[in-house]
Amino acid sequence: MEKPIKGSDAYLLWPFLTKNRKKRMLEIVSKRTSWLTVVLEDINHPHNMSAVIRSADAFGLTEIHIIELNTKFTPNPDVSLGAQQWIKIIKHKDINSCIRTLKDKGFKLLAADPPLKNPDSTRLDQIDVSSPVALIFGNELEGLHPELRQKCDGFFHIPMYGFTESFNVSVAVGITLYELRSRIGLDKLISEEEQQQLLDLWAKKSIREANKILKRLKNS
């Protein structure tokens, strides 16, 4: 996409954006993918959640899902560095609603689970990415909720070679996204229609009182 579609919100707001911001938005939106998504289940520490959002944006995802069973998502701006503005955060109050949403979108559900706990867990580099994948990461202390574990299509792990038995969840997400995003490359990108939707959203988030400006422009 070389520029926003005529008449769209982004098109109307385009003159209010700097040249560098417009160039950057077009460059980034052209590399976004919805082939991968991340699911965080009841993560305790805002630092971890915020770091995951930052990684998800950096690897070009369009959305992540957060299951809030006992812990509400509270971003840490010093960690996320504003990444929550550029990626859609979908919150779920229960496991079933999250599973239904992901299944309706065609995702295969794969959860991070170490082989010490789950002998059926496959290596990260053996994950099949021929269809969309939702990568699920459980609570830092208790791991995957039993109900969530039952509904997964498979399990994976990152090979480790030291005494430590697990990675910090934000580190695990970063490693996983690097591996899988490099494998899907630029072959599984969002459509131009989806790109336009993101441009509309990003333009409005980039301009103070964007909705008032749009209302005035559309009524003139």
N, C-alpha and C positions, 0 to 999 in steps of 0.2 A: 504494500500500500504506500503510495507516494504522498498522499495528502488525505485529509478527512473527506467523507462524502458530502457533497453540497447539501446544505440545509440541516445537517446534523448539529448536535450541540457543540461538538468539537470544532466544526467548521465555523460556527458563529463566534466561538470564543478564541479562535486561532489568532486574530489580530492582537489580542491582549497578552499573548505569550511571547517570551523572548525567542529569538532565532535559535539559540542553543537549546532551549527547552523543547521547542518543536522538533528539532533534528533528533534530539535524544529520545523523545517519545516515539517517533516513527521508527527509529532504529530498534528500540527495545520491543515494541509491540510486534514487530515482524519476526521475532524469535521466541515468542511465547508459545507454550505447549500446555494442553490440558490432558496429555497422555499419561502424565504422572500426577498424583496428588499425595498429600501427607495427612494422616489422621493421628492426632494426639489424644490419648485417653487419660483424662484426669491428672495431667502433669502438675506437680506441686509448686514448682519454682517458676516465678515470672521470668527470671533470667533465662531459663531453658526454653520456655515458650517463645520468648522474644527472639532468641538466637535462631530458633527453627524458622520463624517467619522471615528473618533476614536471609537465611540460606535459601528458603523456598523462592523468594524474589530473585536472589542472585542466580539461581539455576533456571529461571524463566517459567516457573509454574504460575498458573492463573488463580489457584485457590488452594486453601488447606481447610481441614475439618477439625474441630475441637469438640470432644465429648466432655461435658461438664457434669460429672456425677456428684462430686463433692467439692470441687475446686473451680471457681470461676476464672476465666481468662482475664488477666490484667497485664497489659504490655508494659515493659520497662523501656522507656524511650531512649535511655542511654545505651541500650543493647540493640534494640530493633532499628534505631537510627531512621525512623520514619517509614520503614519497609511496609508497615501495616496499611499505608496509604495506597500502595501499588498492587496489593494482592488481596483477593477476596477471602475473608475469614468467615466460615460457616460454622455456627455453634449449634450443638445438639444437647438436649437435656437428658437424653437416654440413648442407649446403644442401638435399639431397634430403628429409631428414626434415622440415625447415621447410616446404618446398614442399608436401609431401604433407599435412601438418597443415592448412595454409591452404586448399588445394584441397578437402579433405574438409569444411571448414567453409563452403565456398561463396564464398570470397573471390576477387576479381579482383586480380591482382598488378600493381601499377604502381610503377615505380622512378623515383626522382629522377635525372635525367640532363640536363645542360645541352645546349642546341641546338648549341653549338660542337663537341660530341663526337657528338651524335646528332640529325641533321636531322629525325628522326621524333618527337622529343619535343614533346608538346603543352603548351600553357599550363595552369598550375594551375587557372585559372578555367574551363577547358573540360573538366575531368574529369567523367565521367558517374558520378553517385552513385546511380543507380537500382538498383544491386546492391551488396553489401558490398565494400569496398575495403581491401586491404592495401597500405600505403604503405612502400616499401622504400628504405632509405638505406644507401649503401655506405661503405666505409672512407674516412676523412678524406683520406688521401694517394693511394691507388690507385683509388678509386672502386669501382664494382660489379665483383664477381668475374665473369669470363667465363661460368662455368657458371650463375650466378644471372641474368645478363643474358639468356641464351638461354631461360630458363624464364619470363620476365616476359610479361604480356599487353600491356603498353604502357609508355610512359615519359612523364614530365611534367617541367616546369621552372617555377621562379618567375621571372617577368620581372625583369631588372635593368637599371639605367640609368646605372651608374657604371663606373669603370675596373676595379673588383673583379669577378672572374669567378665567384665562388661565395660562398654564405653559410656561416657556421659551421653544422655539422650540427644542433646543438640549435636554432639560430635558424630554420633551414629547416623543421624539424619543427614548431616553434611556428607559423610562418606558414601552413604547409600545413594543420595541424589547425584553426586559426582559420577559414580559408576554407571547408573542407569541413564542419566541424561547424555553422557558421552556415547552410550550405545544406541540411543534412538536418534542422536544427532539432530539434524534439521529436517528430518523426514516426517515428523509427526507434529506439525505446527497447527495453530488454530486458524480457522477460516477468516476471510476478509470481513465477514459480517461480525465475527467475534472480535476481531481487531478493532473494528469501528466502535463496538460497545465499550471496549477498554479505553479507547481514545476519548470517548465522551466522558467516561468516569474520571479519567486522569486529568482532563482539561478542567473539569469542574472542581477537582480537588486542588488544582494548581492556582486558582484565581479566587481571591477574596470576594465574597458575595456574588459568586458565579450565577446562582439561581436568579438573583434580582436582575443581573445583567441580561441573562437569557430571556427573562420575562419581558424586559423592556424592548429587546431586539425583536422578539417574536410578535410583539404588539404594535411595532412601528410600521 
